[in-house]
Amino acid sequence: MSLLPDQWSLLEELAAAHARAPGWLHGGHDEGDNRQRNSAVQALAREQLCELAPAGRPELAGPRGGGWAARITADGVLALQYRRRRDQPAPAQRPAEVADPALVPLELLDSEMEPLRRFLAIPGLGDARVVLVRDVVEQARAVPGGRRWQLTATAQQVEAIGFVLRLEALTGTARAWHRFLREYGPPIRPAR
């Protein structure tokens, strides 16, 4: 589940190309490094972190014809921001709000709350899931004598939590994401 170093490198390259001039980054199917890059771009596309140009678009085939063209997606940008934030300390907690009893009860481990806090600490994040995750983190209550957090969440908040734990799985360990999926629902895929 975790991305390999060459996949992270290509994702960084896609982000840098997008920052310079939004558009498509080109690659080939030749021997050696190009074959490894082709494998990396296919893996990123499967995770919906980049978009591959549709077949039959010769103008996107690259300077020598053939090959691939890819561009980073919004989820790819989020994955990179999350990965950078992962190595920084979590922000201070705000006091919890009173939970609405009509919502779905959840119990998260410390290892599942930490990625949520890290996600919220990404500066300038304009993703709609930020508000959903912030509300969950603010109202979570620590369980006395344990490393667990109790909270309630809407279906949309549960999906947003799953998305953040998927980012954690892409950048490091998938343990928290897998436990969350076992306990609270089917695999969460990012919106297209």
LOPA-720762 format. One record per residue (C-alpha): x, y, z; residue in three letters. Coordinates in Angstrom, 2 decimals. Layout:
BEGIN
((X Y Z) "ALA")
...
end
This chain:
BEGIN
((0.00 0.00 0.00) "MET")
((2.77 2.49 0.83) "SER")
((4.23 4.25 -2.15) "LEU")
((7.79 3.37 -3.13) "LEU")
((10.55 6.00 -3.26) "PRO")
((10.50 6.16 -7.08) "ASP")
((6.72 6.71 -6.97) "GLN")
((7.12 9.56 -4.45) "TRP")
((9.87 11.02 -6.63) "SER")
((7.65 10.97 -9.71) "LEU")
((4.74 12.45 -7.74) "LEU")
((7.05 15.30 -6.62) "GLU")
((8.10 15.76 -10.24) "GLU")
((4.44 15.92 -11.35) "LEU")
((3.74 18.52 -8.64) "ALA")
((6.75 20.62 -9.65) "ALA")
((5.73 20.48 -13.32) "ALA")
((2.19 21.51 -12.36) "HIS")
((3.51 24.42 -10.27) "ALA")
((5.59 25.70 -13.22) "ARG")
((2.83 25.36 -15.83) "ALA")
((-0.31 23.26 -15.31) "PRO")
((-0.40 20.55 -17.94) "GLY")
((0.95 17.13 -18.75) "TRP")
((4.36 15.64 -17.90) "LEU")
((5.63 13.27 -20.60) "HIS")
((7.47 9.97 -20.27) "GLY")
((8.48 7.09 -22.53) "GLY")
((8.29 3.32 -22.59) "HIS")
((11.98 2.77 -23.42) "ASP")
((14.50 0.64 -21.54) "GLU")
((15.97 1.29 -18.10) "GLY")
((14.76 4.23 -16.08) "ASP")
((11.84 4.92 -18.40) "ASN")
((10.45 1.46 -17.74) "ARG")
((10.67 2.10 -13.98) "GLN")
((9.02 5.51 -14.43) "ARG")
((6.25 3.89 -16.49) "ASN")
((5.63 1.44 -13.65) "SER")
((5.64 4.31 -11.12) "ALA")
((3.16 6.42 -13.11) "VAL")
((0.84 3.42 -13.48) "GLN")
((0.93 2.86 -9.70) "ALA")
((0.18 6.54 -9.03) "LEU")
((-2.74 6.43 -11.47) "ALA")
((-4.17 3.33 -9.73) "ARG")
((-4.11 5.25 -6.44) "GLU")
((-5.73 8.23 -8.22) "GLN")
((-2.79 10.45 -7.30) "LEU")
((-2.18 11.30 -10.96) "CYS")
((-4.25 11.26 -14.12) "GLU")
((-3.00 9.59 -17.30) "LEU")
((-3.82 11.22 -20.63) "ALA")
((-6.43 9.26 -22.55) "PRO")
((-5.23 6.98 -25.36) "ALA")
((-5.63 8.37 -28.85) "GLY")
((-4.37 11.87 -28.03) "ARG")
((-1.24 12.15 -30.22) "PRO")
((-0.60 15.73 -29.10) "GLU")
((0.10 14.33 -25.60) "LEU")
((2.38 11.50 -26.73) "ALA")
((5.57 13.41 -25.99) "GLY")
((8.36 14.74 -28.19) "PRO")
((9.31 11.37 -29.73) "ARG")
((5.80 9.92 -29.99) "GLY")
((4.64 7.02 -27.85) "GLY")
((4.97 6.98 -24.11) "GLY")
((2.68 8.47 -21.53) "TRP")
((1.49 11.83 -20.32) "ALA")
((0.35 12.38 -16.73) "ALA")
((-0.65 15.21 -14.44) "ARG")
((-1.07 15.35 -10.68) "ILE")
((-4.56 15.22 -9.17) "THR")
((-5.85 17.14 -6.15) "ALA")
((-5.47 13.97 -4.07) "ASP")
((-1.86 13.70 -5.27) "GLY")
((-1.18 17.22 -4.02) "VAL")
((-2.83 16.34 -0.68) "LEU")
((-0.73 13.18 -0.37) "ALA")
((2.48 15.19 -0.83) "LEU")
((1.39 17.84 1.67) "GLN")
((0.41 15.14 4.14) "TYR")
((3.74 13.33 3.71) "ARG")
((5.64 16.56 4.46) "ARG")
((3.49 17.21 7.54) "ARG")
((3.98 13.67 8.84) "ARG")
((7.45 14.45 10.19) "ASP")
((6.34 17.56 12.07) "GLN")
((4.81 17.56 15.57) "PRO")
((1.03 17.52 15.91) "ALA")
((-0.65 20.84 16.71) "PRO")
((-2.08 21.47 20.17) "ALA")
((-5.59 20.17 20.77) "GLN")
((-8.62 22.37 21.19) "ARG")
((-11.28 21.57 23.80) "PRO")
((-13.81 18.93 22.75) "ALA")
((-17.42 19.82 21.99) "GLU")
((-20.45 17.94 23.31) "VAL")
((-21.23 15.04 20.95) "ALA")
((-24.64 14.69 19.28) "ASP")
((-26.16 11.35 20.41) "PRO")
((-27.85 10.85 17.01) "ALA")
((-24.49 10.38 15.27) "LEU")
((-22.56 7.15 14.71) "VAL")
((-20.32 6.34 17.70) "PRO")
((-16.64 5.73 16.91) "LEU")
((-13.67 4.78 19.02) "GLU")
((-10.30 5.66 17.52) "LEU")
((-6.83 4.76 18.72) "LEU")
((-4.13 7.39 19.27) "ASP")
((-2.49 6.08 16.10) "SER")
((-5.69 6.94 14.20) "GLU")
((-6.17 10.39 15.76) "MET")
((-2.59 11.50 15.05) "GLU")
((-3.02 11.43 11.23) "PRO")
((-6.24 13.45 11.57) "LEU")
((-4.40 16.17 13.52) "ARG")
((-1.54 16.09 11.03) "ARG")
((-4.01 16.54 8.14) "PHE")
((-5.53 19.58 9.85) "LEU")
((-2.09 21.12 10.32) "ALA")
((-1.43 21.33 6.57) "ILE")
((-1.39 25.08 5.89) "PRO")
((-3.74 26.55 3.31) "GLY")
((-5.65 23.35 2.70) "LEU")
((-8.81 24.09 0.72) "GLY")
((-10.26 20.58 0.69) "ASP")
((-13.89 20.24 1.88) "ALA")
((-12.89 17.30 4.08) "ARG")
((-10.95 19.67 6.37) "VAL")
((-14.13 20.97 8.02) "VAL")
((-15.46 17.44 8.49) "LEU")
((-12.22 16.20 10.06) "VAL")
((-11.82 19.34 12.22) "ARG")
((-15.30 18.85 13.72) "ASP")
((-14.50 15.22 14.56) "VAL")
((-11.13 16.02 16.16) "VAL")
((-12.56 18.89 18.19) "GLU")
((-15.33 16.80 19.73) "GLN")
((-13.25 13.65 20.40) "ALA")
((-12.89 12.73 24.08) "ARG")
((-10.02 10.72 25.53) "ALA")
((-11.04 7.46 27.20) "VAL")
((-9.71 7.46 30.80) "PRO")
((-6.88 4.99 31.31) "GLY")
((-6.51 4.18 27.64) "GLY")
((-5.05 5.36 24.39) "ARG")
((-8.44 5.66 22.75) "ARG")
((-10.74 8.46 21.73) "TRP")
((-14.52 8.35 21.67) "GLN")
((-16.49 10.49 19.27) "LEU")
((-19.56 10.56 17.10) "THR")
((-19.58 11.26 13.38) "ALA")
((-21.86 11.64 10.39) "THR")
((-21.46 9.34 7.39) "ALA")
((-19.57 12.14 5.59) "GLN")
((-17.21 12.54 8.54) "GLN")
((-16.58 8.79 8.64) "VAL")
((-15.68 8.93 4.93) "GLU")
((-13.36 11.92 5.53) "ALA")
((-11.63 10.05 8.39) "ILE")
((-11.17 7.09 6.05) "GLY")
((-9.65 9.35 3.41) "PHE")
((-7.10 10.80 5.85) "VAL")
((-6.17 7.33 7.12) "LEU")
((-5.72 6.29 3.48) "ARG")
((-3.27 9.19 3.07) "LEU")
((-1.43 7.85 6.13) "GLU")
((-1.36 4.40 4.50) "ALA")
((0.12 5.88 1.31) "LEU")
((2.84 7.74 3.20) "THR")
((3.73 5.26 5.91) "GLY")
((1.86 2.49 7.63) "THR")
((-1.52 1.10 6.59) "ALA")
((-2.31 -0.39 10.01) "ARG")
((-4.64 2.43 11.13) "ALA")
((-6.47 2.49 7.79) "TRP")
((-7.00 -1.28 7.78) "HIS")
((-8.30 -1.30 11.36) "ARG")
((-10.65 1.59 10.59) "PHE")
((-11.99 -0.24 7.52) "LEU")
((-12.55 -3.44 9.52) "ARG")
((-14.41 -1.58 12.25) "GLU")
((-16.36 1.06 10.35) "TYR")
((-16.88 0.22 6.73) "GLY")
((-15.84 -0.57 3.19) "PRO")
((-12.74 0.81 1.49) "PRO")
((-12.85 4.58 1.17) "ILE")
((-11.72 5.84 -2.23) "ARG")
((-11.19 9.52 -2.96) "PRO")
((-13.84 11.41 -4.88) "ALA")
((-13.06 11.82 -8.56) "ARG")
end
